[in-house]
């Protein structure tokens, strides 16, 4: 299978999401919420969100892998 690699900072950001730089982050960047992580507004078009898009090479099964960092296990991430 082909590999499609995306970085969070490549996302189209809406609402309170913002991009930042950090040499310790993968590819040197990250995204977070300007509201202490409290960005869930339900399923609305104006919701704060990060939108990643890609084009698959064809029909088939794909695996999506995401990595997140949070200050503690119960953090809203």
N, CA, C, O and CB atoms as a CASP TS submission, in Angstrom:
PFRMAT TS
TARGET T0000
AUTHOR 0000-0000-0000
METHOD Language model
MODEL 1
PARENT N/A
ATOM      1  N   UNK     1       0.824  -1.208   0.000  1.00  0.00           N
ATOM      2  CA  UNK     1       0.000   0.000   0.000  1.00  0.00           C
ATOM      3  C   UNK     1       0.859   1.260   0.000  1.00  0.00           C
ATOM      4  O   UNK     1       1.975   1.269   0.520  1.00  0.00           O
ATOM      5  CB  UNK     1      -0.933   0.005   1.210  1.00  0.00           C
ATOM      6  N   UNK     2       0.332   2.296  -0.578  1.00  0.00           N
ATOM      7  CA  UNK     2       1.025   3.579  -0.613  1.00  0.00           C
ATOM      8  C   UNK     2       0.876   4.294   0.719  1.00  0.00           C
ATOM      9  O   UNK     2      -0.119   4.120   1.422  1.00  0.00           O
ATOM     10  CB  UNK     2       0.490   4.456  -1.754  1.00  0.00           C
ATOM     11  N   UNK     3       1.866   5.095   1.054  1.00  0.00           N
ATOM     12  CA  UNK     3       1.839   5.876   2.281  1.00  0.00           C
ATOM     13  C   UNK     3       1.418   7.301   1.964  1.00  0.00           C
ATOM     14  O   UNK     3       1.992   7.940   1.083  1.00  0.00           O
ATOM     15  CB  UNK     3       3.214   5.856   2.981  1.00  0.00           C
ATOM     16  N   UNK     4       0.431   7.793   2.670  1.00  0.00           N
ATOM     17  CA  UNK     4       0.017   9.190   2.581  1.00  0.00           C
ATOM     18  C   UNK     4       0.358   9.808   3.925  1.00  0.00           C
ATOM     19  O   UNK     4      -0.222   9.434   4.945  1.00  0.00           O
ATOM     20  CB  UNK     4      -1.531   9.342   2.230  1.00  0.00           C
ATOM     21  N   UNK     5       1.280  10.737   3.939  1.00  0.00           N
ATOM     22  CA  UNK     5       1.732  11.332   5.188  1.00  0.00           C
ATOM     23  C   UNK     5       1.240  12.769   5.301  1.00  0.00           C
ATOM     24  O   UNK     5       1.449  13.577   4.396  1.00  0.00           O
ATOM     25  CB  UNK     5       3.260  11.282   5.288  1.00  0.00           C
ATOM     26  N   UNK     6       0.588  13.080   6.411  1.00  0.00           N
ATOM     27  CA  UNK     6       0.070  14.423   6.661  1.00  0.00           C
ATOM     28  C   UNK     6       0.556  14.897   8.017  1.00  0.00           C
ATOM     29  O   UNK     6       0.705  14.097   8.941  1.00  0.00           O
ATOM     30  CB  UNK     6      -1.480  14.448   6.593  1.00  0.00           C
ATOM     31  N   UNK     7       0.799  16.166   8.140  1.00  0.00           N
ATOM     32  CA  UNK     7       1.146  16.772   9.420  1.00  0.00           C
ATOM     33  C   UNK     7      -0.016  17.643   9.875  1.00  0.00           C
ATOM     34  O   UNK     7      -0.701  18.242   9.046  1.00  0.00           O
ATOM     35  CB  UNK     7       2.459  17.602   9.314  1.00  0.00           C
ATOM     36  N   UNK     8      -0.240  17.720  11.162  1.00  0.00           N
ATOM     37  CA  UNK     8      -1.347  18.512  11.703  1.00  0.00           C
ATOM     38  C   UNK     8      -1.287  19.958  11.233  1.00  0.00           C
ATOM     39  O   UNK     8      -2.320  20.563  10.949  1.00  0.00           O
ATOM     40  CB  UNK     8      -1.337  18.464  13.224  1.00  0.00           C
ATOM     41  N   UNK     9      -0.098  20.508  11.151  1.00  0.00           N
ATOM     42  CA  UNK     9       0.026  21.911  10.754  1.00  0.00           C
ATOM     43  C   UNK     9      -0.280  22.142   9.273  1.00  0.00           C
ATOM     44  O   UNK     9      -0.310  23.288   8.823  1.00  0.00           O
ATOM     45  CB  UNK     9       1.421  22.405  11.061  1.00  0.00           C
ATOM     46  N   UNK    10      -0.508  21.077   8.514  1.00  0.00           N
ATOM     47  CA  UNK    10      -0.959  21.195   7.123  1.00  0.00           C
ATOM     48  C   UNK    10      -2.476  21.357   7.040  1.00  0.00           C
ATOM     49  O   UNK    10      -3.016  21.614   5.964  1.00  0.00           O
ATOM     50  CB  UNK    10      -0.520  19.967   6.315  1.00  0.00           C
ATOM     51  N   UNK    11      -3.154  21.208   8.158  1.00  0.00           N
ATOM     52  CA  UNK    11      -4.619  21.251   8.183  1.00  0.00           C
ATOM     53  C   UNK    11      -5.148  22.654   7.928  1.00  0.00           C
ATOM     54  O   UNK    11      -4.472  23.652   8.178  1.00  0.00           O
ATOM     55  CB  UNK    11      -5.140  20.741   9.520  1.00  0.00           C
ATOM     56  N   UNK    12      -6.368  22.700   7.427  1.00  0.00           N
ATOM     57  CA  UNK    12      -7.104  23.957   7.345  1.00  0.00           C
ATOM     58  C   UNK    12      -7.736  24.140   8.720  1.00  0.00           C
ATOM     59  O   UNK    12      -8.493  23.283   9.177  1.00  0.00           O
ATOM     60  CB  UNK    12      -8.197  23.952   6.170  1.00  0.00           C
ATOM     61  N   UNK    13      -7.428  25.244   9.374  1.00  0.00           N
ATOM     62  CA  UNK    13      -7.848  25.461  10.756  1.00  0.00           C
ATOM     63  C   UNK    13      -9.053  26.380  10.827  1.00  0.00           C
ATOM     64  O   UNK    13      -9.137  27.369  10.100  1.00  0.00           O
ATOM     65  CB  UNK    13      -6.703  26.040  11.574  1.00  0.00           C
ATOM     66  N   UNK    14      -9.981  26.047  11.705  1.00  0.00           N
ATOM     67  CA  UNK    14     -11.201  26.827  11.903  1.00  0.00           C
ATOM     68  C   UNK    14     -11.330  27.204  13.372  1.00  0.00           C
ATOM     69  O   UNK    14     -10.821  26.511  14.252  1.00  0.00           O
ATOM     70  CB  UNK    14     -12.449  26.037  11.431  1.00  0.00           C
ATOM     71  N   UNK    15     -12.014  28.304  13.619  1.00  0.00           N
ATOM     72  CA  UNK    15     -12.306  28.710  14.985  1.00  0.00           C
ATOM     73  C   UNK    15     -11.054  29.042  15.766  1.00  0.00           C
ATOM     74  O   UNK    15     -10.216  29.822  15.312  1.00  0.00           O
ATOM     75  CB  UNK    15     -13.070  27.632  15.690  1.00  0.00           C
ATOM     76  N   UNK    16     -10.928  28.453  16.933  1.00  0.00           N
ATOM     77  CA  UNK    16      -9.843  28.781  17.852  1.00  0.00           C
ATOM     78  C   UNK    16      -8.562  27.990  17.621  1.00  0.00           C
ATOM     79  O   UNK    16      -7.581  28.194  18.337  1.00  0.00           O
ATOM     80  CB  UNK    16     -10.298  28.565  19.244  1.00  0.00           C
ATOM     81  N   UNK    17      -8.546  27.093  16.640  1.00  0.00           N
ATOM     82  CA  UNK    17      -7.320  26.351  16.381  1.00  0.00           C
ATOM     83  C   UNK    17      -6.249  27.271  15.822  1.00  0.00           C
ATOM     84  O   UNK    17      -6.544  28.217  15.092  1.00  0.00           O
ATOM     85  CB  UNK    17      -7.583  25.195  15.417  1.00  0.00           C
ATOM     86  N   UNK    18      -4.993  26.981  16.176  1.00  0.00           N
ATOM     87  CA  UNK    18      -3.854  27.762  15.696  1.00  0.00           C
ATOM     88  C   UNK    18      -2.652  26.835  15.521  1.00  0.00           C
ATOM     89  O   UNK    18      -2.566  25.781  16.152  1.00  0.00           O
ATOM     90  CB  UNK    18      -3.517  28.928  16.681  1.00  0.00           C
ATOM     91  N   UNK    19      -1.738  27.241  14.662  1.00  0.00           N
ATOM     92  CA  UNK    19      -0.517  26.474  14.411  1.00  0.00           C
ATOM     93  C   UNK    19       0.639  27.115  15.167  1.00  0.00           C
ATOM     94  O   UNK    19       0.661  28.327  15.384  1.00  0.00           O
ATOM     95  CB  UNK    19      -0.204  26.400  12.886  1.00  0.00           C
ATOM     96  N   UNK    20       1.597  26.287  15.563  1.00  0.00           N
ATOM     97  CA  UNK    20       2.773  26.783  16.257  1.00  0.00           C
ATOM     98  C   UNK    20       4.007  26.009  15.845  1.00  0.00           C
ATOM     99  O   UNK    20       3.919  24.988  15.162  1.00  0.00           O
ATOM    100  CB  UNK    20       2.581  26.701  17.762  1.00  0.00           C
ATOM    101  N   UNK    21       5.147  26.503  16.263  1.00  0.00           N
ATOM    102  CA  UNK    21       6.429  25.861  15.961  1.00  0.00           C
ATOM    103  C   UNK    21       7.043  25.308  17.239  1.00  0.00           C
ATOM    104  O   UNK    21       6.965  25.923  18.302  1.00  0.00           O
ATOM    105  CB  UNK    21       7.399  26.858  15.283  1.00  0.00           C
ATOM    106  N   UNK    22       7.656  24.131  17.112  1.00  0.00           N
ATOM    107  CA  UNK    22       8.339  23.510  18.240  1.00  0.00           C
ATOM    108  C   UNK    22       9.341  22.523  17.666  1.00  0.00           C
ATOM    109  O   UNK    22       8.956  21.568  16.992  1.00  0.00           O
ATOM    110  CB  UNK    22       7.328  22.804  19.222  1.00  0.00           C
ATOM    111  N   UNK    23      10.616  22.745  17.927  1.00  0.00           N
ATOM    112  CA  UNK    23      11.651  21.863  17.387  1.00  0.00           C
ATOM    113  C   UNK    23      11.507  20.426  17.876  1.00  0.00           C
ATOM    114  O   UNK    23      12.000  19.506  17.222  1.00  0.00           O
ATOM    115  CB  UNK    23      13.019  22.389  17.756  1.00  0.00           C
ATOM    116  N   UNK    24      10.843  20.211  19.012  1.00  0.00           N
ATOM    117  CA  UNK    24      10.657  18.861  19.538  1.00  0.00           C
ATOM    118  C   UNK    24       9.498  18.131  18.863  1.00  0.00           C
ATOM    119  O   UNK    24       9.374  16.914  18.996  1.00  0.00           O
ATOM    120  CB  UNK    24      10.423  18.917  21.034  1.00  0.00           C
ATOM    121  N   UNK    25       8.653  18.858  18.144  1.00  0.00           N
ATOM    122  CA  UNK    25       7.494  18.246  17.479  1.00  0.00           C
ATOM    123  C   UNK    25       7.914  17.609  16.160  1.00  0.00           C
ATOM    124  O   UNK    25       8.889  18.030  15.538  1.00  0.00           O
ATOM    125  CB  UNK    25       6.385  19.295  17.235  1.00  0.00           C
ATOM    126  N   UNK    26       7.173  16.600  15.744  1.00  0.00           N
ATOM    127  CA  UNK    26       7.417  15.983  14.447  1.00  0.00           C
ATOM    128  C   UNK    26       7.293  17.045  13.362  1.00  0.00           C
ATOM    129  O   UNK    26       6.295  17.765  13.326  1.00  0.00           O
ATOM    130  CB  UNK    26       6.431  14.810  14.190  1.00  0.00           C
ATOM    131  N   UNK    27       8.266  17.158  12.492  1.00  0.00           N
ATOM    132  CA  UNK    27       8.311  18.147  11.409  1.00  0.00           C
ATOM    133  C   UNK    27       8.355  19.589  11.931  1.00  0.00           C
ATOM    134  O   UNK    27       8.186  20.531  11.157  1.00  0.00           O
ATOM    135  CB  UNK    27       7.102  17.971  10.500  1.00  0.00           C
ATOM    136  N   UNK    28       8.583  19.763  13.244  1.00  0.00           N
ATOM    137  CA  UNK    28       8.790  21.095  13.797  1.00  0.00           C
ATOM    138  C   UNK    28       7.554  21.931  14.039  1.00  0.00           C
ATOM    139  O   UNK    28       7.672  23.130  14.293  1.00  0.00           O
ATOM    140  CB  UNK    28       9.657  21.827  12.919  1.00  0.00           C
ATOM    141  N   UNK    29       6.363  21.337  13.969  1.00  0.00           N
ATOM    142  CA  UNK    29       5.156  22.128  14.163  1.00  0.00           C
ATOM    143  C   UNK    29       4.062  21.358  14.864  1.00  0.00           C
ATOM    144  O   UNK    29       4.144  20.142  15.035  1.00  0.00           O
ATOM    145  CB  UNK    29       4.651  22.624  12.849  1.00  0.00           C
ATOM    146  N   UNK    30       3.033  22.090  15.269  1.00  0.00           N
ATOM    147  CA  UNK    30       1.895  21.496  15.965  1.00  0.00           C
ATOM    148  C   UNK    30       0.680  22.401  15.794  1.00  0.00           C
ATOM    149  O   UNK    30       0.794  23.523  15.300  1.00  0.00           O
ATOM    150  CB  UNK    30       2.213  21.275  17.474  1.00  0.00           C
ATOM    151  N   UNK    31      -0.474  21.904  16.204  1.00  0.00           N
ATOM    152  CA  UNK    31      -1.668  22.744  16.292  1.00  0.00           C
ATOM    153  C   UNK    31      -2.259  22.577  17.680  1.00  0.00           C
ATOM    154  O   UNK    31      -2.107  21.530  18.310  1.00  0.00           O
ATOM    155  CB  UNK    31      -2.713  22.375  15.186  1.00  0.00           C
ATOM    156  N   UNK    32      -2.931  23.612  18.150  1.00  0.00           N
ATOM    157  CA  UNK    32      -3.637  23.530  19.421  1.00  0.00           C
ATOM    158  C   UNK    32      -4.794  24.511  19.413  1.00  0.00           C
ATOM    159  O   UNK    32      -5.030  25.217  18.432  1.00  0.00           O
ATOM    160  CB  UNK    32      -2.687  23.811  20.606  1.00  0.00           C
ATOM    161  N   UNK    33      -5.503  24.540  20.521  1.00  0.00           N
ATOM    162  CA  UNK    33      -6.646  25.430  20.659  1.00  0.00           C
ATOM    163  C   UNK    33      -6.258  26.632  21.503  1.00  0.00           C
ATOM    164  O   UNK    33      -5.555  26.491  22.503  1.00  0.00           O
ATOM    165  CB  UNK    33      -7.846  24.692  21.283  1.00  0.00           C
ATOM    166  N   UNK    34      -6.709  27.806  21.109  1.00  0.00           N
ATOM    167  CA  UNK    34      -6.434  29.021  21.868  1.00  0.00           C
ATOM    168  C   UNK    34      -7.313  29.123  23.106  1.00  0.00           C
ATOM    169  O   UNK    34      -7.233  30.112  23.835  1.00  0.00           O
ATOM    170  CB  UNK    34      -6.634  30.244  20.990  1.00  0.00           C
ATOM    171  N   UNK    35      -8.148  28.124  23.358  1.00  0.00           N
ATOM    172  CA  UNK    35      -9.098  28.171  24.468  1.00  0.00           C
ATOM    173  C   UNK    35      -8.821  27.050  25.460  1.00  0.00           C
ATOM    174  O   UNK    35      -9.748  26.376  25.910  1.00  0.00           O
ATOM    175  CB  UNK    35     -10.540  28.075  23.950  1.00  0.00           C
ATOM    176  N   UNK    36      -7.567  26.848  25.800  1.00  0.00           N
ATOM    177  CA  UNK    36      -7.162  25.831  26.780  1.00  0.00           C
ATOM    178  C   UNK    36      -7.686  24.445  26.447  1.00  0.00           C
ATOM    179  O   UNK    36      -7.949  23.653  27.352  1.00  0.00           O
ATOM    180  CB  UNK    36      -7.638  26.224  28.155  1.00  0.00           C
ATOM    181  N   UNK    37      -7.842  24.138  25.178  1.00  0.00           N
ATOM    182  CA  UNK    37      -8.297  22.821  24.759  1.00  0.00           C
ATOM    183  C   UNK    37      -9.794  22.632  24.765  1.00  0.00           C
ATOM    184  O   UNK    37     -10.271  21.570  24.367  1.00  0.00           O
ATOM    185  CB  UNK    37      -7.695  21.807  25.617  1.00  0.00           C
ATOM    186  N   UNK    38     -10.547  23.606  25.196  1.00  0.00           N
ATOM    187  CA  UNK    38     -12.004  23.484  25.256  1.00  0.00           C
ATOM    188  C   UNK    38     -12.622  23.993  23.961  1.00  0.00           C
ATOM    189  O   UNK    38     -13.161  25.098  23.918  1.00  0.00           O
ATOM    190  CB  UNK    38     -12.573  24.262  26.467  1.00  0.00           C
ATOM    191  N   UNK    39     -12.544  23.194  22.915  1.00  0.00           N
ATOM    192  CA  UNK    39     -12.975  23.673  21.605  1.00  0.00           C
ATOM    193  C   UNK    39     -14.128  22.889  20.999  1.00  0.00           C
ATOM    194  O   UNK    39     -14.529  23.194  19.876  1.00  0.00           O
ATOM    195  CB  UNK    39     -11.829  23.642  20.670  1.00  0.00           C
ATOM    196  N   UNK    40     -14.673  21.912  21.672  1.00  0.00           N
ATOM    197  CA  UNK    40     -15.766  21.133  21.092  1.00  0.00           C
ATOM    198  C   UNK    40     -17.071  21.914  21.143  1.00  0.00           C
ATOM    199  O   UNK    40     -17.493  22.363  22.208  1.00  0.00           O
ATOM    200  CB  UNK    40     -15.922  19.795  21.825  1.00  0.00           C
ATOM    201  N   UNK    41     -17.701  22.072  20.001  1.00  0.00           N
ATOM    202  CA  UNK    41     -18.974  22.788  19.917  1.00  0.00           C
ATOM    203  C   UNK    41     -20.058  21.926  19.305  1.00  0.00           C
ATOM    204  O   UNK    41     -21.108  22.441  18.922  1.00  0.00           O
ATOM    205  CB  UNK    41     -18.814  24.062  19.109  1.00  0.00           C
ATOM    206  N   UNK    42     -19.834  20.643  19.206  1.00  0.00           N
ATOM    207  CA  UNK    42     -20.811  19.774  18.573  1.00  0.00           C
ATOM    208  C   UNK    42     -20.619  19.747  17.065  1.00  0.00           C
ATOM    209  O   UNK    42     -19.641  20.281  16.542  1.00  0.00           O
ATOM    210  CB  UNK    42     -22.224  20.224  18.916  1.00  0.00           C
ATOM    211  N   UNK    43     -21.537  19.136  16.392  1.00  0.00           N
ATOM    212  CA  UNK    43     -21.438  18.953  14.946  1.00  0.00           C
ATOM    213  C   UNK    43     -22.048  20.155  14.220  1.00  0.00           C
ATOM    214  O   UNK    43     -23.132  20.053  13.643  1.00  0.00           O
ATOM    215  CB  UNK    43     -22.141  17.643  14.512  1.00  0.00           C
ATOM    216  N   UNK    44     -21.358  21.276  14.250  1.00  0.00           N
ATOM    217  CA  UNK    44     -21.831  22.481  13.574  1.00  0.00           C
ATOM    218  C   UNK    44     -20.803  22.928  12.555  1.00  0.00           C
ATOM    219  O   UNK    44     -19.614  22.654  12.715  1.00  0.00           O
ATOM    220  CB  UNK    44     -22.117  23.610  14.585  1.00  0.00           C
ATOM    221  N   UNK    45     -21.236  23.601  11.529  1.00  0.00           N
ATOM    222  CA  UNK    45     -20.334  24.048  10.470  1.00  0.00           C
ATOM    223  C   UNK    45     -19.319  25.062  10.978  1.00  0.00           C
ATOM    224  O   UNK    45     -18.221  25.170  10.433  1.00  0.00           O
ATOM    225  CB  UNK    45     -21.129  24.647   9.324  1.00  0.00           C
ATOM    226  N   UNK    46     -19.681  25.806  12.022  1.00  0.00           N
ATOM    227  CA  UNK    46     -18.768  26.818  12.542  1.00  0.00           C
ATOM    228  C   UNK    46     -17.900  26.301  13.684  1.00  0.00           C
ATOM    229  O   UNK    46     -17.181  27.075  14.315  1.00  0.00           O
ATOM    230  CB  UNK    46     -19.550  28.018  13.007  1.00  0.00           C
ATOM    231  N   UNK    47     -17.963  25.002  13.953  1.00  0.00           N
ATOM    232  CA  UNK    47     -17.205  24.434  15.066  1.00  0.00           C
ATOM    233  C   UNK    47     -15.708  24.637  14.879  1.00  0.00           C
ATOM    234  O   UNK    47     -15.205  24.699  13.758  1.00  0.00           O
ATOM    235  CB  UNK    47     -17.514  22.947  15.214  1.00  0.00           C
ATOM    236  N   UNK    48     -15.027  24.738  15.979  1.00  0.00           N
ATOM    237  CA  UNK    48     -13.564  24.792  15.958  1.00  0.00           C
ATOM    238  C   UNK    48     -13.067  23.418  15.548  1.00  0.00           C
ATOM    239  O   UNK    48     -13.428  22.408  16.152  1.00  0.00           O
ATOM    240  CB  UNK    48     -12.973  25.223  17.356  1.00  0.00           C
ATOM    241  N   UNK    49     -12.244  23.389  14.525  1.00  0.00           N
ATOM    242  CA  UNK    49     -11.770  22.094  14.049  1.00  0.00           C
ATOM    243  C   UNK    49     -10.536  22.260  13.174  1.00  0.00           C
ATOM    244  O   UNK    49     -10.213  23.359  12.724  1.00  0.00           O
ATOM    245  CB  UNK    49     -12.874  21.368  13.273  1.00  0.00           C
ATOM    246  N   UNK    50      -9.859  21.148  12.947  1.00  0.00           N
ATOM    247  CA  UNK    50      -8.740  21.063  12.018  1.00  0.00           C
ATOM    248  C   UNK    50      -9.142  20.077  10.935  1.00  0.00           C
ATOM    249  O   UNK    50      -9.513  18.943  11.239  1.00  0.00           O
ATOM    250  CB  UNK    50      -7.407  20.625  12.738  1.00  0.00           C
ATOM    251  N   UNK    51      -9.075  20.488   9.690  1.00  0.00           N
ATOM    252  CA  UNK    51      -9.547  19.666   8.575  1.00  0.00           C
ATOM    253  C   UNK    51      -8.366  19.262   7.695  1.00  0.00           C
ATOM    254  O   UNK    51      -7.690  20.110   7.112  1.00  0.00           O
ATOM    255  CB  UNK    51     -10.613  20.428   7.741  1.00  0.00           C
ATOM    256  N   UNK    52      -8.133  17.958   7.610  1.00  0.00           N
ATOM    257  CA  UNK    52      -7.088  17.404   6.749  1.00  0.00           C
ATOM    258  C   UNK    52      -7.749  16.674   5.593  1.00  0.00           C
ATOM    259  O   UNK    52      -8.703  15.923   5.796  1.00  0.00           O
ATOM    260  CB  UNK    52      -6.144  16.450   7.543  1.00  0.00           C
ATOM    261  N   UNK    53      -7.259  16.884   4.404  1.00  0.00           N
ATOM    262  CA  UNK    53      -7.790  16.188   3.233  1.00  0.00           C
ATOM    263  C   UNK    53      -6.654  15.486   2.498  1.00  0.00           C
ATOM    264  O   UNK    53      -5.497  15.899   2.578  1.00  0.00           O
ATOM    265  CB  UNK    53      -8.525  17.176   2.288  1.00  0.00           C
ATOM    266  N   UNK    54      -6.996  14.434   1.791  1.00  0.00           N
ATOM    267  CA  UNK    54      -6.020  13.711   0.984  1.00  0.00           C
ATOM    268  C   UNK    54      -6.740  13.016  -0.152  1.00  0.00           C
ATOM    269  O   UNK    54      -7.962  12.875  -0.132  1.00  0.00           O
ATOM    270  CB  UNK    54      -5.229  12.691   1.838  1.00  0.00           C
ATOM    271  N   UNK    55      -5.981  12.586  -1.135  1.00  0.00           N
ATOM    272  CA  UNK    55      -6.517  11.846  -2.268  1.00  0.00           C
ATOM    273  C   UNK    55      -5.951  10.435  -2.232  1.00  0.00           C
ATOM    274  O   UNK    55      -4.735  10.248  -2.280  1.00  0.00           O
ATOM    275  CB  UNK    55      -6.179  12.551  -3.616  1.00  0.00           C
ATOM    276  N   UNK    56      -6.822   9.452  -2.148  1.00  0.00           N
ATOM    277  CA  UNK    56      -6.404   8.055  -2.158  1.00  0.00           C
ATOM    278  C   UNK    56      -6.174   7.615  -3.598  1.00  0.00           C
ATOM    279  O   UNK    56      -6.817   8.113  -4.522  1.00  0.00           O
ATOM    280  CB  UNK    56      -7.461   7.150  -1.466  1.00  0.00           C
ATOM    281  N   UNK    57      -5.260   6.687  -3.773  1.00  0.00           N
ATOM    282  CA  UNK    57      -4.905   6.235  -5.120  1.00  0.00           C
ATOM    283  C   UNK    57      -5.970   5.349  -5.752  1.00  0.00           C
ATOM    284  O   UNK    57      -5.938   5.117  -6.961  1.00  0.00           O
ATOM    285  CB  UNK    57      -3.600   5.491  -5.080  1.00  0.00           C
ATOM    286  N   UNK    58      -6.905   4.854  -4.965  1.00  0.00           N
ATOM    287  CA  UNK    58      -7.963   4.002  -5.496  1.00  0.00           C
ATOM    288  C   UNK    58      -8.776   3.394  -4.376  1.00  0.00           C
ATOM    289  O   UNK    58      -8.539   3.661  -3.198  1.00  0.00           O
ATOM    290  CB  UNK    58      -7.380   2.904  -6.375  1.00  0.00           C
ATOM    291  N   UNK    59      -9.735   2.576  -4.758  1.00  0.00           N
ATOM    292  CA  UNK    59     -10.581   1.912  -3.770  1.00  0.00           C
ATOM    293  C   UNK    59      -9.751   0.928  -2.959  1.00  0.00           C
ATOM    294  O   UNK    59      -8.797   0.346  -3.474  1.00  0.00           O
ATOM    295  CB  UNK    59     -11.764   1.189  -4.455  1.00  0.00           C
ATOM    296  N   UNK    60     -10.104   0.741  -1.711  1.00  0.00           N
ATOM    297  CA  UNK    60      -9.387  -0.204  -0.880  1.00  0.00           C
ATOM    298  C   UNK    60      -9.521   0.133   0.584  1.00  0.00           C
ATOM    299  O   UNK    60     -10.271   1.032   0.963  1.00  0.00           O
ATOM    300  CB  UNK    60      -7.937  -0.246  -1.265  1.00  0.00           C
ATOM    301  N   UNK    61      -8.788  -0.597   1.404  1.00  0.00           N
ATOM    302  CA  UNK    61      -8.786  -0.346   2.838  1.00  0.00           C
ATOM    303  C   UNK    61      -7.585   0.516   3.181  1.00  0.00           C
ATOM    304  O   UNK    61      -6.478   0.285   2.696  1.00  0.00           O
ATOM    305  CB  UNK    61      -8.763  -1.672   3.641  1.00  0.00           C
ATOM    306  N   UNK    62      -7.814   1.497   4.009  1.00  0.00           N
ATOM    307  CA  UNK    62      -6.757   2.407   4.428  1.00  0.00           C
ATOM    308  C   UNK    62      -6.720   2.461   5.946  1.00  0.00           C
ATOM    309  O   UNK    62      -7.748   2.302   6.604  1.00  0.00           O
ATOM    310  CB  UNK    62      -6.968   3.821   3.832  1.00  0.00           C
ATOM    311  N   UNK    63      -5.558   2.681   6.490  1.00  0.00           N
ATOM    312  CA  UNK    63      -5.382   2.860   7.922  1.00  0.00           C
ATOM    313  C   UNK    63      -5.021   4.309   8.175  1.00  0.00           C
ATOM    314  O   UNK    63      -4.117   4.855   7.542  1.00  0.00           O
ATOM    315  CB  UNK    63      -4.295   1.903   8.487  1.00  0.00           C
ATOM    316  N   UNK    64      -5.731   4.927   9.103  1.00  0.00           N
ATOM    317  CA  UNK    64      -5.439   6.303   9.493  1.00  0.00           C
ATOM    318  C   UNK    64      -4.827   6.257  10.885  1.00  0.00           C
ATOM    319  O   UNK    64      -5.419   5.704  11.811  1.00  0.00           O
ATOM    320  CB  UNK    64      -6.729   7.206   9.460  1.00  0.00           C
ATOM    321  N   UNK    65      -3.644   6.836  11.032  1.00  0.00           N
ATOM    322  CA  UNK    65      -2.953   6.844  12.311  1.00  0.00           C
ATOM    323  C   UNK    65      -2.759   8.288  12.739  1.00  0.00           C
ATOM    324  O   UNK    65      -2.253   9.108  11.974  1.00  0.00           O
ATOM    325  CB  UNK    65      -1.591   6.096  12.227  1.00  0.00           C
ATOM    326  N   UNK    66      -3.157   8.591  13.947  1.00  0.00           N
ATOM    327  CA  UNK    66      -2.978   9.936  14.480  1.00  0.00           C
ATOM    328  C   UNK    66      -2.208   9.889  15.784  1.00  0.00           C
ATOM    329  O   UNK    66      -2.304   8.922  16.540  1.00  0.00           O
ATOM    330  CB  UNK    66      -4.330  10.623  14.686  1.00  0.00           C
ATOM    331  N   UNK    67      -1.456  10.920  16.037  1.00  0.00           N
ATOM    332  CA  UNK    67      -0.699  11.023  17.272  1.00  0.00           C
ATOM    333  C   UNK    67      -1.076  12.321  17.960  1.00  0.00           C
ATOM    334  O   UNK    67      -1.180  13.366  17.319  1.00  0.00           O
ATOM    335  CB  UNK    67       0.828  10.955  17.005  1.00  0.00           C
ATOM    336  N   UNK    68      -1.279  12.252  19.254  1.00  0.00           N
ATOM    337  CA  UNK    68      -1.615  13.450  20.017  1.00  0.00           C
ATOM    338  C   UNK    68      -0.757  13.510  21.270  1.00  0.00           C
ATOM    339  O   UNK    68      -0.285  12.486  21.765  1.00  0.00           O
ATOM    340  CB  UNK    68      -3.118  13.471  20.383  1.00  0.00           C
ATOM    341  N   UNK    69      -0.564  14.697  21.768  1.00  0.00           N
ATOM    342  CA  UNK    69       0.137  14.894  23.027  1.00  0.00           C
ATOM    343  C   UNK    69      -0.779  15.696  23.936  1.00  0.00           C
ATOM    344  O   UNK    69      -1.321  16.724  23.531  1.00  0.00           O
ATOM    345  CB  UNK    69       1.515  15.617  22.818  1.00  0.00           C
ATOM    346  N   UNK    70      -0.947  15.235  25.137  1.00  0.00           N
ATOM    347  CA  UNK    70      -1.761  15.947  26.117  1.00  0.00           C
ATOM    348  C   UNK    70      -1.018  15.940  27.448  1.00  0.00           C
ATOM    349  O   UNK    70      -0.254  15.013  27.717  1.00  0.00           O
ATOM    350  CB  UNK    70      -3.181  15.299  26.258  1.00  0.00           C
ATOM    351  N   UNK    71      -1.222  16.941  28.275  1.00  0.00           N
ATOM    352  CA  UNK    71      -0.488  17.020  29.537  1.00  0.00           C
ATOM    353  C   UNK    71      -0.817  15.898  30.520  1.00  0.00           C
ATOM    354  O   UNK    71      -0.017  15.596  31.406  1.00  0.00           O
ATOM    355  CB  UNK    71      -0.763  18.333  30.188  1.00  0.00           C
ATOM    356  N   UNK    72      -1.990  15.278  30.371  1.00  0.00           N
ATOM    357  CA  UNK    72      -2.379  14.164  31.231  1.00  0.00           C
ATOM    358  C   UNK    72      -3.410  13.313  30.505  1.00  0.00           C
ATOM    359  O   UNK    72      -4.024  13.768  29.540  1.00  0.00           O
ATOM    360  CB  UNK    72      -2.941  14.673  32.589  1.00  0.00           C
ATOM    361  N   UNK    73      -3.603  12.085  30.962  1.00  0.00           N
ATOM    362  CA  UNK    73      -4.486  11.142  30.277  1.00  0.00           C
ATOM    363  C   UNK    73      -5.923  11.633  30.183  1.00  0.00           C
ATOM    364  O   UNK    73      -6.621  11.296  29.226  1.00  0.00           O
ATOM    365  CB  UNK    73      -4.459   9.816  30.980  1.00  0.00           C
ATOM    366  N   UNK    74      -6.378  12.409  31.140  1.00  0.00           N
ATOM    367  CA  UNK    74      -7.766  12.870  31.121  1.00  0.00           C
ATOM    368  C   UNK    74      -7.950  14.190  30.375  1.00  0.00           C
ATOM    369  O   UNK    74      -9.055  14.733  30.348  1.00  0.00           O
ATOM    370  CB  UNK    74      -8.267  13.019  32.533  1.00  0.00           C
ATOM    371  N   UNK    75      -6.880  14.711  29.768  1.00  0.00           N
ATOM    372  CA  UNK    75      -6.969  15.998  29.067  1.00  0.00           C
ATOM    373  C   UNK    75      -7.857  15.882  27.835  1.00  0.00           C
ATOM    374  O   UNK    75      -7.908  14.827  27.202  1.00  0.00           O
ATOM    375  CB  UNK    75      -5.567  16.492  28.663  1.00  0.00           C
ATOM    376  N   UNK    76      -8.541  16.939  27.500  1.00  0.00           N
ATOM    377  CA  UNK    76      -9.439  16.985  26.348  1.00  0.00           C
ATOM    378  C   UNK    76      -8.606  17.124  25.079  1.00  0.00           C
ATOM    379  O   UNK    76      -8.124  18.212  24.764  1.00  0.00           O
ATOM    380  CB  UNK    76     -10.461  18.158  26.475  1.00  0.00           C
ATOM    381  N   UNK    77      -8.440  16.027  24.358  1.00  0.00           N
ATOM    382  CA  UNK    77      -7.620  16.086  23.146  1.00  0.00           C
ATOM    383  C   UNK    77      -8.240  15.292  22.022  1.00  0.00           C
ATOM    384  O   UNK    77      -7.681  15.232  20.927  1.00  0.00           O
ATOM    385  CB  UNK    77      -6.219  15.574  23.424  1.00  0.00           C
TER
END
